[in-house]
Amino acid sequence: MNFVNEIKRMRKDAGLTQAQVAERAGVGLRFVRELEQGKPTVRLDKVNQVLGLLGCELTIRRKS
């Protein structure tokens, strides 16, 4: 399962619409839609706002 599908699944598991996620995470509805569609240029700070609402966070680490 890819990252985009996982975000959509978590949102649905939480019983939230895209509009509810946008409002509660403090991002725009358009952003949530683009995130779930896999737009490659989304802002990571906003991704973490959405993930934070869903109880997760995205971290970047260097390969060892």
PQR file of N, CA, C, O and H, with PARSE charges and radii, in Angstrom:
ATOM      1  N   MET A   1       0.856  -1.186   0.000 -0.4000 1.5000
ATOM      2  CA  MET A   1       0.000   0.000   0.000 -0.0000 2.0000
ATOM      3  C   MET A   1       0.893   1.236   0.000  0.5500 1.7000
ATOM      4  O   MET A   1       1.870   1.300   0.745 -0.5500 1.4000
ATOM      5  N   ASN A   2       0.562   2.202  -0.823 -0.4000 1.5000
ATOM      6  CA  ASN A   2       1.398   3.396  -0.862 -0.0000 2.0000
ATOM      7  C   ASN A   2       0.921   4.449   0.134  0.5500 1.7000
ATOM      8  O   ASN A   2      -0.152   4.337   0.726 -0.5500 1.4000
ATOM      9  H   ASN A   2      -0.233   2.150  -1.429  0.4000 1.0000
ATOM     10  N   PHE A   3       1.741   5.458   0.295 -0.4000 1.5000
ATOM     11  CA  PHE A   3       1.504   6.519   1.271 -0.0000 2.0000
ATOM     12  C   PHE A   3       0.159   7.216   1.074  0.5500 1.7000
ATOM     13  O   PHE A   3      -0.562   7.471   2.039 -0.5500 1.4000
ATOM     14  H   PHE A   3       2.613   5.549  -0.186  0.4000 1.0000
ATOM     15  N   VAL A   4      -0.170   7.519  -0.170 -0.4000 1.5000
ATOM     16  CA  VAL A   4      -1.417   8.232  -0.480 -0.0000 2.0000
ATOM     17  C   VAL A   4      -2.631   7.398  -0.079  0.5500 1.7000
ATOM     18  O   VAL A   4      -3.560   7.910   0.546 -0.5500 1.4000
ATOM     19  H   VAL A   4       0.416   7.312  -0.953  0.4000 1.0000
ATOM     20  N   ASN A   5      -2.624   6.132  -0.432 -0.4000 1.5000
ATOM     21  CA  ASN A   5      -3.734   5.256  -0.067 -0.0000 2.0000
ATOM     22  C   ASN A   5      -3.850   5.111   1.445  0.5500 1.7000
ATOM     23  O   ASN A   5      -4.953   5.001   1.979 -0.5500 1.4000
ATOM     24  H   ASN A   5      -1.869   5.716  -0.940  0.4000 1.0000
ATOM     25  N   GLU A   6      -2.723   5.110   2.128 -0.4000 1.5000
ATOM     26  CA  GLU A   6      -2.737   4.971   3.583 -0.0000 2.0000
ATOM     27  C   GLU A   6      -3.386   6.190   4.244  0.5500 1.7000
ATOM     28  O   GLU A   6      -4.157   6.036   5.191 -0.5500 1.4000
ATOM     29  H   GLU A   6      -1.826   5.198   1.694  0.4000 1.0000
ATOM     30  N   ILE A   7      -3.088   7.380   3.764 -0.4000 1.5000
ATOM     31  CA  ILE A   7      -3.707   8.588   4.324 -0.0000 2.0000
ATOM     32  C   ILE A   7      -5.217   8.541   4.122  0.5500 1.7000
ATOM     33  O   ILE A   7      -5.977   8.829   5.047 -0.5500 1.4000
ATOM     34  H   ILE A   7      -2.461   7.505   2.995  0.4000 1.0000
ATOM     35  N   LYS A   8      -5.646   8.186   2.937 -0.4000 1.5000
ATOM     36  CA  LYS A   8      -7.079   8.103   2.643 -0.0000 2.0000
ATOM     37  C   LYS A   8      -7.743   7.051   3.536  0.5500 1.7000
ATOM     38  O   LYS A   8      -8.837   7.281   4.053 -0.5500 1.4000
ATOM     39  H   LYS A   8      -5.028   7.952   2.186  0.4000 1.0000
ATOM     40  N   ARG A   9      -7.093   5.908   3.719 -0.4000 1.5000
ATOM     41  CA  ARG A   9      -7.635   4.849   4.567 -0.0000 2.0000
ATOM     42  C   ARG A   9      -7.767   5.322   6.009  0.5500 1.7000
ATOM     43  O   ARG A   9      -8.787   5.075   6.653 -0.5500 1.4000
ATOM     44  H   ARG A   9      -6.205   5.721   3.299  0.4000 1.0000
ATOM     45  N   MET A  10      -6.739   6.004   6.523 -0.4000 1.5000
ATOM     46  CA  MET A  10      -6.784   6.496   7.906 -0.0000 2.0000
ATOM     47  C   MET A  10      -7.912   7.507   8.083  0.5500 1.7000
ATOM     48  O   MET A  10      -8.606   7.499   9.100 -0.5500 1.4000
ATOM     49  H   MET A  10      -5.910   6.204   6.000  0.4000 1.0000
ATOM     50  N   ARG A  11      -8.093   8.375   7.090 -0.4000 1.5000
ATOM     51  CA  ARG A  11      -9.180   9.359   7.162 -0.0000 2.0000
ATOM     52  C   ARG A  11     -10.531   8.667   7.231  0.5500 1.7000
ATOM     53  O   ARG A  11     -11.381   9.010   8.053 -0.5500 1.4000
ATOM     54  H   ARG A  11      -7.530   8.381   6.264  0.4000 1.0000
ATOM     55  N   LYS A  12     -10.713   7.686   6.354 -0.4000 1.5000
ATOM     56  CA  LYS A  12     -11.992   6.970   6.331 -0.0000 2.0000
ATOM     57  C   LYS A  12     -12.191   6.160   7.607  0.5500 1.7000
ATOM     58  O   LYS A  12     -13.302   6.100   8.133 -0.5500 1.4000
ATOM     59  H   LYS A  12     -10.022   7.408   5.687  0.4000 1.0000
ATOM     60  N   ASP A  13     -11.116   5.530   8.113 -0.4000 1.5000
ATOM     61  CA  ASP A  13     -11.208   4.780   9.369 -0.0000 2.0000
ATOM     62  C   ASP A  13     -11.610   5.682  10.532  0.5500 1.7000
ATOM     63  O   ASP A  13     -12.289   5.252  11.465 -0.5500 1.4000
ATOM     64  H   ASP A  13     -10.214   5.579   7.686  0.4000 1.0000
ATOM     65  N   ALA A  14     -11.177   6.946  10.458 -0.4000 1.5000
ATOM     66  CA  ALA A  14     -11.529   7.912  11.502 -0.0000 2.0000
ATOM     67  C   ALA A  14     -12.938   8.466  11.309  0.5500 1.7000
ATOM     68  O   ALA A  14     -13.433   9.218  12.149 -0.5500 1.4000
ATOM     69  H   ALA A  14     -10.625   7.295   9.700  0.4000 1.0000
ATOM     70  N   GLY A  15     -13.582   8.094  10.203 -0.4000 1.5000
ATOM     71  CA  GLY A  15     -14.938   8.548   9.940 -0.0000 2.0000
ATOM     72  C   GLY A  15     -15.014  10.011   9.549  0.5500 1.7000
ATOM     73  O   GLY A  15     -16.011  10.679   9.821 -0.5500 1.4000
ATOM     74  H   GLY A  15     -13.180   7.484   9.521  0.4000 1.0000
ATOM     75  N   LEU A  16     -13.964  10.513   8.913 -0.4000 1.5000
ATOM     76  CA  LEU A  16     -13.908  11.922   8.562 -0.0000 2.0000
ATOM     77  C   LEU A  16     -14.020  12.125   7.055  0.5500 1.7000
ATOM     78  O   LEU A  16     -13.515  11.323   6.268 -0.5500 1.4000
ATOM     79  H   LEU A  16     -13.153   9.970   8.692  0.4000 1.0000
ATOM     80  N   THR A  17     -14.685  13.202   6.668 -0.4000 1.5000
ATOM     81  CA  THR A  17     -14.713  13.590   5.262 -0.0000 2.0000
ATOM     82  C   THR A  17     -13.445  14.393   4.972  0.5500 1.7000
ATOM     83  O   THR A  17     -12.731  14.795   5.890 -0.5500 1.4000
ATOM     84  H   THR A  17     -15.095  13.853   7.306  0.4000 1.0000
ATOM     85  N   GLN A  18     -13.177  14.617   3.702 -0.4000 1.5000
ATOM     86  CA  GLN A  18     -12.042  15.462   3.338 -0.0000 2.0000
ATOM     87  C   GLN A  18     -12.230  16.870   3.911  0.5500 1.7000
ATOM     88  O   GLN A  18     -11.270  17.482   4.380 -0.5500 1.4000
ATOM     89  H   GLN A  18     -13.757  14.290   2.956  0.4000 1.0000
ATOM     90  N   ALA A  19     -13.440  17.372   3.874 -0.4000 1.5000
ATOM     91  CA  ALA A  19     -13.717  18.715   4.397 -0.0000 2.0000
ATOM     92  C   ALA A  19     -13.465  18.784   5.902  0.5500 1.7000
ATOM     93  O   ALA A  19     -12.937  19.782   6.394 -0.5500 1.4000
ATOM     94  H   ALA A  19     -14.219  16.875   3.493  0.4000 1.0000
ATOM     95  N   GLN A  20     -13.832  17.748   6.627 -0.4000 1.5000
ATOM     96  CA  GLN A  20     -13.601  17.734   8.071 -0.0000 2.0000
ATOM     97  C   GLN A  20     -12.113  17.695   8.389  0.5500 1.7000
ATOM     98  O   GLN A  20     -11.651  18.375   9.305 -0.5500 1.4000
ATOM     99  H   GLN A  20     -14.261  16.938   6.228  0.4000 1.0000
ATOM    100  N   VAL A  21     -11.369  16.904   7.639 -0.4000 1.5000
ATOM    101  CA  VAL A  21      -9.921  16.849   7.848 -0.0000 2.0000
ATOM    102  C   VAL A  21      -9.302  18.215   7.581  0.5500 1.7000
ATOM    103  O   VAL A  21      -8.481  18.694   8.363 -0.5500 1.4000
ATOM    104  H   VAL A  21     -11.744  16.351   6.895  0.4000 1.0000
ATOM    105  N   ALA A  22      -9.693  18.836   6.483 -0.4000 1.5000
ATOM    106  CA  ALA A  22      -9.155  20.149   6.143 -0.0000 2.0000
ATOM    107  C   ALA A  22      -9.419  21.157   7.261  0.5500 1.7000
ATOM    108  O   ALA A  22      -8.516  21.881   7.682 -0.5500 1.4000
ATOM    109  H   ALA A  22     -10.360  18.446   5.848  0.4000 1.0000
ATOM    110  N   GLU A  23     -10.647  21.196   7.731 -0.4000 1.5000
ATOM    111  CA  GLU A  23     -11.011  22.154   8.776 -0.0000 2.0000
ATOM    112  C   GLU A  23     -10.259  21.880  10.069  0.5500 1.7000
ATOM    113  O   GLU A  23      -9.704  22.801  10.669 -0.5500 1.4000
ATOM    114  H   GLU A  23     -11.380  20.608   7.389  0.4000 1.0000
ATOM    115  N   ARG A  24     -10.234  20.643  10.500 -0.4000 1.5000
ATOM    116  CA  ARG A  24      -9.611  20.305  11.786 -0.0000 2.0000
ATOM    117  C   ARG A  24      -8.092  20.389  11.746  0.5500 1.7000
ATOM    118  O   ARG A  24      -7.464  20.687  12.761 -0.5500 1.4000
ATOM    119  H   ARG A  24     -10.685  19.895  10.013  0.4000 1.0000
ATOM    120  N   ALA A  25      -7.496  20.131  10.590 -0.4000 1.5000
ATOM    121  CA  ALA A  25      -6.037  20.188  10.466 -0.0000 2.0000
ATOM    122  C   ALA A  25      -5.546  21.593  10.125  0.5500 1.7000
ATOM    123  O   ALA A  25      -4.346  21.863  10.176 -0.5500 1.4000
ATOM    124  H   ALA A  25      -8.006  19.889   9.765  0.4000 1.0000
ATOM    125  N   GLY A  26      -6.471  22.486   9.777 -0.4000 1.5000
ATOM    126  CA  GLY A  26      -6.083  23.853   9.456 -0.0000 2.0000
ATOM    127  C   GLY A  26      -5.455  24.000   8.081  0.5500 1.7000
ATOM    128  O   GLY A  26      -4.588  24.847   7.868 -0.5500 1.4000
ATOM    129  H   GLY A  26      -7.446  22.266   9.736  0.4000 1.0000
ATOM    130  N   VAL A  27      -5.899  23.170   7.156 -0.4000 1.5000
ATOM    131  CA  VAL A  27      -5.426  23.259   5.769 -0.0000 2.0000
ATOM    132  C   VAL A  27      -6.646  23.399   4.863  0.5500 1.7000
ATOM    133  O   VAL A  27      -7.779  23.228   5.311 -0.5500 1.4000
ATOM    134  H   VAL A  27      -6.604  22.481   7.329  0.4000 1.0000
ATOM    135  N   GLY A  28      -6.415  23.706   3.609 -0.4000 1.5000
ATOM    136  CA  GLY A  28      -7.516  23.868   2.675 -0.0000 2.0000
ATOM    137  C   GLY A  28      -8.035  22.533   2.160  0.5500 1.7000
ATOM    138  O   GLY A  28      -7.304  21.544   2.107 -0.5500 1.4000
ATOM    139  H   GLY A  28      -5.494  23.845   3.245  0.4000 1.0000
ATOM    140  N   LEU A  29      -9.299  22.525   1.784 -0.4000 1.5000
ATOM    141  CA  LEU A  29      -9.908  21.326   1.213 -0.0000 2.0000
ATOM    142  C   LEU A  29      -9.168  20.908  -0.052  0.5500 1.7000
ATOM    143  O   LEU A  29      -8.946  19.719  -0.279 -0.5500 1.4000
ATOM    144  H   LEU A  29      -9.892  23.328   1.827  0.4000 1.0000
ATOM    145  N   ARG A  30      -8.791  21.872  -0.867 -0.4000 1.5000
ATOM    146  CA  ARG A  30      -8.047  21.561  -2.088 -0.0000 2.0000
ATOM    147  C   ARG A  30      -6.752  20.810  -1.764  0.5500 1.7000
ATOM    148  O   ARG A  30      -6.377  19.875  -2.471 -0.5500 1.4000
ATOM    149  H   ARG A  30      -8.972  22.838  -0.682  0.4000 1.0000
ATOM    150  N   PHE A  31      -6.071  21.226  -0.688 -0.4000 1.5000
ATOM    151  CA  PHE A  31      -4.839  20.542  -0.290 -0.0000 2.0000
ATOM    152  C   PHE A  31      -5.116  19.078   0.035  0.5500 1.7000
ATOM    153  O   PHE A  31      -4.387  18.196  -0.419 -0.5500 1.4000
ATOM    154  H   PHE A  31      -6.376  21.986  -0.114  0.4000 1.0000
ATOM    155  N   VAL A  32      -6.161  18.813   0.814 -0.4000 1.5000
ATOM    156  CA  VAL A  32      -6.489  17.428   1.191 -0.0000 2.0000
ATOM    157  C   VAL A  32      -6.798  16.609  -0.058  0.5500 1.7000
ATOM    158  O   VAL A  32      -6.349  15.469  -0.182 -0.5500 1.4000
ATOM    159  H   VAL A  32      -6.753  19.530   1.182  0.4000 1.0000
ATOM    160  N   ARG A  33      -7.548  17.173  -0.961 -0.4000 1.5000
ATOM    161  CA  ARG A  33      -7.863  16.461  -2.208 -0.0000 2.0000
ATOM    162  C   ARG A  33      -6.601  16.146  -2.995  0.5500 1.7000
ATOM    163  O   ARG A  33      -6.426  15.024  -3.469 -0.5500 1.4000
ATOM    164  H   ARG A  33      -7.913  18.098  -0.860  0.4000 1.0000
ATOM    165  N   GLU A  34      -5.726  17.125  -3.134 -0.4000 1.5000
ATOM    166  CA  GLU A  34      -4.490  16.909  -3.879 -0.0000 2.0000
ATOM    167  C   GLU A  34      -3.583  15.906  -3.172  0.5500 1.7000
ATOM    168  O   GLU A  34      -2.910  15.110  -3.827 -0.5500 1.4000
ATOM    169  H   GLU A  34      -5.868  18.036  -2.749  0.4000 1.0000
ATOM    170  N   LEU A  35      -3.562  15.939  -1.868 -0.4000 1.5000
ATOM    171  CA  LEU A  35      -2.774  14.981  -1.092 -0.0000 2.0000
ATOM    172  C   LEU A  35      -3.255  13.563  -1.364  0.5500 1.7000
ATOM    173  O   LEU A  35      -2.450  12.666  -1.618 -0.5500 1.4000
ATOM    174  H   LEU A  35      -4.109  16.586  -1.336  0.4000 1.0000
ATOM    175  N   GLU A  36      -4.563  13.363  -1.311 -0.4000 1.5000
ATOM    176  CA  GLU A  36      -5.121  12.026  -1.532 -0.0000 2.0000
ATOM    177  C   GLU A  36      -5.013  11.587  -2.996  0.5500 1.7000
ATOM    178  O   GLU A  36      -5.105  10.395  -3.288 -0.5500 1.4000
ATOM    179  H   GLU A  36      -5.217  14.091  -1.105  0.4000 1.0000
ATOM    180  N   GLN A  37      -4.823  12.517  -3.900 -0.4000 1.5000
ATOM    181  CA  GLN A  37      -4.636  12.178  -5.309 -0.0000 2.0000
ATOM    182  C   GLN A  37      -3.163  11.959  -5.648  0.5500 1.7000
ATOM    183  O   GLN A  37      -2.832  11.581  -6.772 -0.5500 1.4000
ATOM    184  H   GLN A  37      -4.748  13.486  -3.662  0.4000 1.0000
ATOM    185  N   GLY A  38      -2.284  12.194  -4.683 -0.4000 1.5000
ATOM    186  CA  GLY A  38      -0.867  11.940  -4.890 -0.0000 2.0000
ATOM    187  C   GLY A  38      -0.103  13.041  -5.594  0.5500 1.7000
ATOM    188  O   GLY A  38       0.924  12.778  -6.221 -0.5500 1.4000
ATOM    189  H   GLY A  38      -2.552  12.501  -3.770  0.4000 1.0000
ATOM    190  N   LYS A  39      -0.586  14.276  -5.502 -0.4000 1.5000
ATOM    191  CA  LYS A  39       0.132  15.387  -6.134 -0.0000 2.0000
ATOM    192  C   LYS A  39       1.549  15.445  -5.560  0.5500 1.7000
ATOM    193  O   LYS A  39       1.717  15.487  -4.341 -0.5500 1.4000
ATOM    194  H   LYS A  39      -1.420  14.490  -4.993  0.4000 1.0000
ATOM    195  N   PRO A  40       2.558  15.447  -6.413 -0.5600 1.5000
ATOM    196  CA  PRO A  40       3.939  15.331  -5.929  0.2800 2.0000
ATOM    197  C   PRO A  40       4.514  16.598  -5.299  0.5500 1.7000
ATOM    198  O   PRO A  40       5.596  16.539  -4.715 -0.5500 1.4000
ATOM    199  N   THR A  41       3.844  17.723  -5.394 -0.4000 1.5000
ATOM    200  CA  THR A  41       4.423  18.966  -4.893 -0.0000 2.0000
ATOM    201  C   THR A  41       3.744  19.490  -3.634  0.5500 1.7000
ATOM    202  O   THR A  41       3.812  20.688  -3.361 -0.5500 1.4000
ATOM    203  H   THR A  41       2.965  17.771  -5.868  0.4000 1.0000
ATOM    204  N   VAL A  42       3.100  18.637  -2.869 -0.4000 1.5000
ATOM    205  CA  VAL A  42       2.462  19.106  -1.634 -0.0000 2.0000
ATOM    206  C   VAL A  42       3.523  19.493  -0.610  0.5500 1.7000
ATOM    207  O   VAL A  42       4.632  18.957  -0.616 -0.5500 1.4000
ATOM    208  H   VAL A  42       3.045  17.664  -3.090  0.4000 1.0000
ATOM    209  N   ARG A  43       3.176  20.420   0.259 -0.4000 1.5000
ATOM    210  CA  ARG A  43       4.098  20.891   1.291 -0.0000 2.0000
ATOM    211  C   ARG A  43       4.128  19.918   2.461  0.5500 1.7000
ATOM    212  O   ARG A  43       3.083  19.531   2.982 -0.5500 1.4000
ATOM    213  H   ARG A  43       2.276  20.855   0.264  0.4000 1.0000
ATOM    214  N   LEU A  44       5.330  19.525   2.871 -0.4000 1.5000
ATOM    215  CA  LEU A  44       5.469  18.549   3.942 -0.0000 2.0000
ATOM    216  C   LEU A  44       4.950  19.062   5.274  0.5500 1.7000
ATOM    217  O   LEU A  44       4.448  18.270   6.073 -0.5500 1.4000
ATOM    218  H   LEU A  44       6.179  19.839   2.448  0.4000 1.0000
ATOM    219  N   ASP A  45       5.053  20.360   5.544 -0.4000 1.5000
ATOM    220  CA  ASP A  45       4.524  20.867   6.803 -0.0000 2.0000
ATOM    221  C   ASP A  45       3.014  20.684   6.867  0.5500 1.7000
ATOM    222  O   ASP A  45       2.463  20.376   7.924 -0.5500 1.4000
ATOM    223  H   ASP A  45       5.460  21.003   4.895  0.4000 1.0000
ATOM    224  N   LYS A  46       2.349  20.874   5.738 -0.4000 1.5000
ATOM    225  CA  LYS A  46       0.901  20.685   5.707 -0.0000 2.0000
ATOM    226  C   LYS A  46       0.544  19.195   5.742  0.5500 1.7000
ATOM    227  O   LYS A  46      -0.464  18.808   6.332 -0.5500 1.4000
ATOM    228  H   LYS A  46       2.796  21.124   4.879  0.4000 1.0000
ATOM    229  N   VAL A  47       1.372  18.370   5.111 -0.4000 1.5000
ATOM    230  CA  VAL A  47       1.154  16.920   5.199 -0.0000 2.0000
ATOM    231  C   VAL A  47       1.190  16.513   6.668  0.5500 1.7000
ATOM    232  O   VAL A  47       0.337  15.745   7.113 -0.5500 1.4000
ATOM    233  H   VAL A  47       2.191  18.685   4.632  0.4000 1.0000
ATOM    234  N   ASN A  48       2.155  17.009   7.420 -0.4000 1.5000
ATOM    235  CA  ASN A  48       2.246  16.660   8.834 -0.0000 2.0000
ATOM    236  C   ASN A  48       1.088  17.216   9.645  0.5500 1.7000
ATOM    237  O   ASN A  48       0.718  16.623  10.658 -0.5500 1.4000
ATOM    238  H   ASN A  48       2.848  17.633   7.058  0.4000 1.0000
ATOM    239  N   GLN A  49       0.503  18.339   9.231 -0.4000 1.5000
ATOM    240  CA  GLN A  49      -0.695  18.833   9.918 -0.0000 2.0000
ATOM    241  C   GLN A  49      -1.831  17.821   9.770  0.5500 1.7000
ATOM    242  O   GLN A  49      -2.522  17.511  10.740 -0.5500 1.4000
ATOM    243  H   GLN A  49       0.803  18.820   8.408  0.4000 1.0000
ATOM    244  N   VAL A  50      -2.018  17.311   8.562 -0.4000 1.5000
ATOM    245  CA  VAL A  50      -3.068  16.322   8.317 -0.0000 2.0000
ATOM    246  C   VAL A  50      -2.745  15.029   9.058  0.5500 1.7000
ATOM    247  O   VAL A  50      -3.609  14.455   9.722 -0.5500 1.4000
ATOM    248  H   VAL A  50      -1.456  17.563   7.774  0.4000 1.0000
ATOM    249  N   LEU A  51      -1.505  14.574   8.943 -0.4000 1.5000
ATOM    250  CA  LEU A  51      -1.124  13.335   9.623 -0.0000 2.0000
ATOM    251  C   LEU A  51      -1.252  13.467  11.138  0.5500 1.7000
ATOM    252  O   LEU A  51      -1.644  12.515  11.813 -0.5500 1.4000
ATOM    253  H   LEU A  51      -0.803  15.040   8.403  0.4000 1.0000
ATOM    254  N   GLY A  52      -0.925  14.639  11.673 -0.4000 1.5000
ATOM    255  CA  GLY A  52      -1.056  14.857  13.113 -0.0000 2.0000
ATOM    256  C   GLY A  52      -2.485  14.673  13.578  0.5500 1.7000
ATOM    257  O   GLY A  52      -2.730  14.111  14.646 -0.5500 1.4000
ATOM    258  H   GLY A  52      -0.607  15.412  11.124  0.4000 1.0000
ATOM    259  N   LEU A  53      -3.417  15.142  12.788 -0.4000 1.5000
ATOM    260  CA  LEU A  53      -4.833  14.960  13.103 -0.0000 2.0000
ATOM    261  C   LEU A  53      -5.186  13.476  13.154  0.5500 1.7000
ATOM    262  O   LEU A  53      -6.041  13.059  13.935 -0.5500 1.4000
ATOM    263  H   LEU A  53      -3.218  15.598  11.921  0.4000 1.0000
ATOM    264  N   LEU A  54      -4.521  12.687  12.317 -0.4000 1.5000
ATOM    265  CA  LEU A  54      -4.793  11.251  12.243 -0.0000 2.0000
ATOM    266  C   LEU A  54      -3.883  10.434  13.160  0.5500 1.7000
ATOM    267  O   LEU A  54      -3.897   9.203  13.116 -0.5500 1.4000
ATOM    268  H   LEU A  54      -3.826  13.026  11.682  0.4000 1.0000
ATOM    269  N   GLY A  55      -3.094  11.117  13.987 -0.4000 1.5000
ATOM    270  CA  GLY A  55      -2.261  10.440  14.966 -0.0000 2.0000
ATOM    271  C   GLY A  55      -0.932   9.942  14.425  0.5500 1.7000
ATOM    272  O   GLY A  55      -0.344   9.018  14.987 -0.5500 1.4000
ATOM    273  H   GLY A  55      -3.083  12.117  14.023  0.4000 1.0000
ATOM    274  N   CYS A  56      -0.452  10.537  13.345 -0.4000 1.5000
ATOM    275  CA  CYS A  56       0.806  10.105  12.731 -0.0000 2.0000
ATOM    276  C   CYS A  56       1.650  11.327  12.379  0.5500 1.7000
ATOM    277  O   CYS A  56       1.196  12.467  12.481 -0.5500 1.4000
ATOM    278  H   CYS A  56      -0.930  11.288  12.888  0.4000 1.0000
ATOM    279  N   GLU A  57       2.897  11.059  11.959 -0.4000 1.5000
ATOM    280  CA  GLU A  57       3.737  12.117  11.421 -0.0000 2.0000
ATOM    281  C   GLU A  57       4.681  11.532  10.399  0.5500 1.7000
ATOM    282  O   GLU A  57       5.001  10.344  10.440 -0.5500 1.4000
ATOM    283  H   GLU A  57       3.265  10.133  11.876  0.4000 1.0000
ATOM    284  N   LEU A  58       5.121  12.362   9.488 -0.4000 1.5000
ATOM    285  CA  LEU A  58       6.062  11.967   8.452 -0.0000 2.0000
ATOM    286  C   LEU A  58       7.435  12.471   8.860  0.5500 1.7000
ATOM    287  O   LEU A  58       7.601  13.650   9.172 -0.5500 1.4000
ATOM    288  H   LEU A  58       4.861  13.327   9.454  0.4000 1.0000
ATOM    289  N   THR A  59       8.407  11.592   8.858 -0.4000 1.5000
ATOM    290  CA  THR A  59       9.776  12.009   9.167 -0.0000 2.0000
ATOM    291  C   THR A  59      10.673  11.611   8.002  0.5500 1.7000
ATOM    292  O   THR A  59      10.389  10.672   7.259 -0.5500 1.4000
ATOM    293  H   THR A  59       8.273  10.634   8.605  0.4000 1.0000
ATOM    294  N   ILE A  60      11.745  12.344   7.872 -0.4000 1.5000
ATOM    295  CA  ILE A  60      12.724  12.074   6.830 -0.0000 2.0000
ATOM    296  C   ILE A  60      14.009  11.658   7.518  0.5500 1.7000
ATOM    297  O   ILE A  60      14.457  12.314   8.458 -0.5500 1.4000
ATOM    298  H   ILE A  60      11.976  13.107   8.476  0.4000 1.0000
ATOM    299  N   ARG A  61      14.584  10.602   7.065 -0.4000 1.5000
ATOM    300  CA  ARG A  61      15.849  10.166   7.664 -0.0000 2.0000
ATOM    301  C   ARG A  61      16.791   9.726   6.562  0.5500 1.7000
ATOM    302  O   ARG A  61      16.371   9.302   5.485 -0.5500 1.4000
ATOM    303  H   ARG A  61      14.220  10.069   6.301  0.4000 1.0000
ATOM    304  N   ARG A  62      18.044   9.838   6.853 -0.4000 1.5000
ATOM    305  CA  ARG A  62      19.093   9.476   5.922 -0.0000 2.0000
ATOM    306  C   ARG A  62      19.255   7.961   5.867  0.5500 1.7000
ATOM    307  O   ARG A  62      19.232   7.286   6.896 -0.5500 1.4000
ATOM    308  H   ARG A  62      18.385  10.183   7.727  0.4000 1.0000
ATOM    309  N   LYS A  63      19.418   7.440   4.666 -0.4000 1.5000
ATOM    310  CA  LYS A  63      19.661   6.006   4.519 -0.0000 2.0000
ATOM    311  C   LYS A  63      20.995   5.660   5.172  0.5500 1.7000
ATOM    312  O   LYS A  63      21.941   6.447   5.126 -0.5500 1.4000
ATOM    313  H   LYS A  63      19.437   7.988   3.830  0.4000 1.0000
ATOM    314  N   SER A  64      21.060   4.493   5.773 -0.4000 1.5000
ATOM    315  CA  SER A  64      22.339   4.110   6.404 -0.0000 2.0000
ATOM    316  C   SER A  64      23.133   3.221   5.508  0.5500 1.7000
ATOM    317  O   SER A  64      24.232   2.802   5.872 -0.5500 1.4000
ATOM    318  H   SER A  64      20.292   3.855   5.810  0.4000 1.0000
TER
END
